[in-house]
Amino acid sequence: MKRKYYFFISVFVCCLLASCRQGEDNIVPSTQTQVTAGTPNSKIKGLFLLNEGNMGSNKCTLDYFDYTTGMYHKNIYAERNPGVVKELGDVGNDIQLYGSKLYAVINCSHFVEVMDAHTAKHITQISIPNCRYITFGGQYAYVSSYAGPVQIDPNARLGYVARIDTATLTVKDTCNVGYQPEEMVIAGHKLYVANSGGYRYPNYDRTVSVIDLNTFKVIETIDVAINLHRMELDKYGHIYVSSRGDYYHIPSDTYIIDTATDKVTDKLGLANSEMTLCGDSLYVYSTEWNYLTGNWVVSYALVDTKTKQIVTRNFITDGTEKQIKTPYGIAVNPETHEIFVTDAKDYVSPGTLYCFSPDGRKKWSVVTGDIPAHITFTTNKLQ
């Protein structure tokens, strides 16, 4: 539920009432596709891809690419967890590995699904209303929550961050932040939260909340720009924050916060739908929609975080970007520096995962579930 969904959410919300399992007694088996020869000695053994699925359709699914065999496994959750009713649920919004567990944030089903990282088997579900993103520090997981129902509402309440004990997998505390909080990063003893205010359109939030993790209280509110979404922390103590703009007169852009001063220091003039960091390279793609022109503007930029300069506005160098209809997710293998970009196509049919070499040339592609969006890498081979 991202990008243009904010404006159509009131239409889609009625679909939630019709959400149902795809057949409790008819488990759809996974399918396998050989995409490479495999690299058995790779440190990164595989990646998990969470497919969001169309809102209201209960079609969130989990795929797995095995680096050691070169095999892509589509829709692995259902057959590994035949006893879980409604499978993964409605709208997968984030996926992360931490320790021996795999965490999937299921937005419209209002829970965090916790799985064994080695088997992808269900451990438990943690109930959090309208949950969005997850990050980790020490013994805790932190989950952003819109707190209220899934609907456009000019009077929507403040959101919060839930603190979860990763040993007991229970919510220990919550901290109110801004309106409709999104992605988060941790720098030292501080948790930074990007607030969007997306439900309160056109009165978006424009702040980043700073939480002291020792007291779990907000100690600072940083004014940045409207409709904030993504965050990445580089090794120099700078946080890159994306603003989606208002889709009319205010364009999307990328801002930099210095964690030493908690001040905005830079504005890059770079539209930003999603980004991922690998070393000193920040990979950014944008699918910027404007209602006045009725046009999409797509870009694939690379930023040098050491110099804060845009290196290129197209890191795909072989023309393959012309095959990608709707870029929707991005990740970079920290070992090989291969670049992964997902294509959600028309949002209602299976998508595609593209793998590019570090110099931006296509290596392979494979069919995924519906709306492929979120990727996390693992050093443990899936059993």
N, C-alpha and C positions, 0 to 999 in steps of 0.2 A: 504494500500500500504506500506508494511513493509517487513522486513527480506529479503528474496531472490528476492522480487519484484524489487529491485534496479537494478538487473542485467538483468531482463527480461522486464523492463519498455518500452524500445524502440520497443519491439515486440507488447506489449499490447496497446501502444498509438494509433495505428490505429483503435483500437476498439472503441475509444471515438467517432469517427465520426458516428458510427452506434448506438450510445446511443439513446434510445427512451423510452417513457413511456410504462408501461405494459398494457396500455389500459385506456384511459382517461374516458371512460364511463363504465368501468367495474372494479369497486372498489372491491378488494379482502378483504373480512371481516376478522377480527382477529379470532384466534382460542384460546380455553381455555383448559388448562390441570391442573387437581388437583394434586399437588405434595406433599403437606403436609396438616395437619389438620388446620393449621393457628394459629397465636398467636395474638389475638385481642388487647392485652395490650402492645404490642411491641412499643418501642419508634421509631424505624425505621419501617416505614409503608410499604416500598417497595423499589424496585430497578429498574432502567431503564438500559436496555442493548441495545447498538447500534451495529447492525450487519453491517459490512463494505460492504458486497456484492462484487462481482467480478468487477474489474476495467473494465469500458466500458459497463457494463450490466445495469446500473441504478437501482441497486437492494439493495441499502441501506435501511434497515428497523429498526423499533424500537419495542422492546419487553418490557413488564413490569411484574415483579413478585410482587404480593400483599402478604405481610407478614401476614396481618390480616386475610385473607381468605385461604392462602396457594395455591392460584390460579395463574398459569402462563398464561399471555396473550401474544400471539405471533402476531406480525405485527399490532400494534395499530394505527400507524400514518395515514394510508390511509383512514380508515373509519371515523376517527375523523377530517380529513381534506380533504373532497372529492373535494374541489375546487382548491386544490394546484396541478398545472401541474407538472408532473414528480415526484410527491411525494417527498421523501427525497433526491433523486438525486443519485450521483455516488461517492462511497467510503466514508463512514463515518469514520472519523479518530479520533474523540474525542467527549466526552459528559460530561458536567458538569452542576451542579445546582448552581445558585447564586441568593439569594433573592427569588423572586417569579417567576423566569424565568429559563427555561431549554435551554441550548445552545448546539447545535450539529454542529461540524465542518465537513463540507462536502468537502473533499479535491479536487476531480476532477471536481466537479460542481462549485468550486470556491466561496463558500459562507458559512457563518455561519447561520444556521437555528435557530431562536429564537422562543420558544414555551412558553405557560403558563405552569408553573410547576404543577399546580393543575389539568389540563385537557389535556395536551399535544397538545393543539390546537395552530396552527400557529399564530404568531404575525407579524413577518417580516423576511426578509433575508438581511444579511449584506454582500456585495460583497467584497471578499478578494481573490486575485489570489493564487491558489495553497496553500491554508491555511492548517495548520497542527495541532496545539494544542492551547489550551486556558487556561488561568489562570486569577485570579481576585485579585484586591487590591483596597480598598476604593470604589470610584464611577466608577472605570474603569475595563474593561476587556482587556486582552492583548492576541493577537493572532499572532502566528508565521506564516510566509509566505515565501515560496520559491521564490515568486515574479515572476518568469518566467514560461514558459510553462512546461508541464509535459513531460520531455524528458531528456535522458542522453546527456550532453553537456559539453565538457571540458572547454568551455568558459562561462558557466552559470554565471549569475550575482549574486551579493550578495543578500542575503535575507533580510527581515526586520521584525520588530514587529509592529503590528498596535495597537494603543490605542483607545479603543471604550468607549464612554460615555454610561453607562448602563441605564441612564435615557432617553436619546434621541435615543439610539441605532444607533449612527452614528460614523464613524471613525473621530477622532479628530486630530490624528498625526501619523506619522510613524518614526521609527528609524532603520537605516541600521545596520545589525549585520554581522555575518559570512555567509558562504555558506550553503544553505539548512538548516535553523534552525529548530530544533525540539522542544522538551519539555522544559518547563520553570518552575522556582520556584521564589517566592519572599521572601527575608529575609530582614526585616527592610525596608529601603528606596531603596533597590537594587533589580533589576530583573536580574536573571541569565538565560542565553539562551544557550542550547547545540547546537553547529553547527556540522552538519554531513559532508557536502560536497559530499553527495551521488551521485549527478548528475555529479560530476567532476571525478568520478572513472577513474584511480586509484589514482588521486591526491586529496584524502579526506582532508577535514578540520579537525582540531584537537583542536579547541578552544571552550572556554565558554566566551561569551560576557557578560559583566556586565554593566547594564544600571542604571544610577541614575534616580529614578522615579521623583525627584523634577525638574530636567532639561530635562528629557527624552533624555539623551545623553549617549553614551558609555563612561565609565570612566576607564575601565580595560578590558584587554583581557588575559584570563588564558589559558596557554598551558596545555593540559591534555593528550589526546590520539586521534587516528584517529577515524573518523566515529562515533561521539557521538550521543546519542539518548535520553535515559530516564533520569529523575532527580527526586529525593525525598529529602526533607529537614526534618531532625530530630529535636527534641527539644533541642539538644545540639549545634545547629548552624552549623551542618555538612551537606553538600550536597552530596548525593550519585549519581554518574554519570555513566551511562553505555556506554561502547565502543563496537561497533559491530565488530571491527577488519576489516580485509580485505578479510576474507573467504578463505585465502590461508595460508600465513605464520604467520600472526599476529592474535592471538586468541582474542575472546571477553573477556572483563574484566570489573571490577567495581572499580571506583576510588572515593576518598573522598576529597572534598574541604572544608577547614575551612573558614567560612564566615567572621571571625574576621580578617584574614590575606589575604584572597583571594588567598591562595596557596593550591596546592595538597599535602595532608599529608599522604595518604595511597593508596595502591593498594592491593585489596583483593585476587587476583587470582581466581576470581569467574566470570564465563561466565554469561551474563545478557541480556536477550531479553526484559523482562519487570519486573517491581517491584512495590510493594505497601507497604505502611508503616502503622502500627497499633501499637500505643504505642511505646515500644522499640524494636518491632519486624519488621524486614524488610523481606518481602516475595519476593523471586526472582525465576522466572523460566527462563530457557534458552533452546532454540532450536538452537544449534550451528551447522551450516553447514560448511563443509570444502571441497573445490573443489578438493584438492589433494588426499584426501582419499575417497571422495564420500560418506561420512557418516554424519548422524545427531547424535549429542550427546545431550540428553535431561536431564535436572536436575531440581529439585524443592528445592531450598535452603532456609534456614532461617538464618538471621544475627541478632545478638544482637547489637543494635546501641549504647548501653551504653559501651560495651567493644570492639566494632568493630570486634567481632569474629564470624566466621561461626559456628552456632550451629549444623546444619545438612545439608546435601545435598539432603535430600528427606523428606519434611514435610508431604507427603502423606504416611501414615503408614500402610495401609491395603492392599496394592498391586493394588489399583485402577488405579495407573498411567499407568499400562499396557494396560488399556482400552482407554487411551487418545492417539490418533494418532498424533495430531498437536496442542499442547497447544498454545493458541493465546491471552488470556486475563486473568487478575488476579485482584481480589479485596477482601477485608476483611471487614465484617460488624463491624463497630466501637462499636456497642453495644454488640452483641453476640460473636464476634470474629470468626464467621463462615468464612471459606475460600471458595472463588468461583474461579474456573478455567474453562475457555472455551476451547472447542476443535473445530478447524476449519476443521478437517478431510481432505478432498481432495480439499478444497477451492471452489468447484463448487456445493456442495450439502449442505443441512441444517446441522448445527453444533449441539453441545451439551453443555449445561451448567451444571457443576458439583458443588454440594454444599458439603463441608466437615465440620465436627465438628472441634473445635479448636485443638483437638489432631490428626487431619489428617485422620479421618475415614469418608467414604462416607455416607451422609445422604440421598441425592436424586440426580437425574439428569433429564433433560428435553430437548427436541428438540427445537432448536432456528432457527433463520434465517441463511442465508449464511454468513460465516466468522464472528462469534460472537467475539467481541473484547473489547468493552469499557463499563464500568459499573459505575454508580453513584447511591448512596443511597439517599432516601428521607424520611423526617419525616412527610410528608403530604400524605395522602391517595389519590390516583388518583381518580378523580370524574368521 
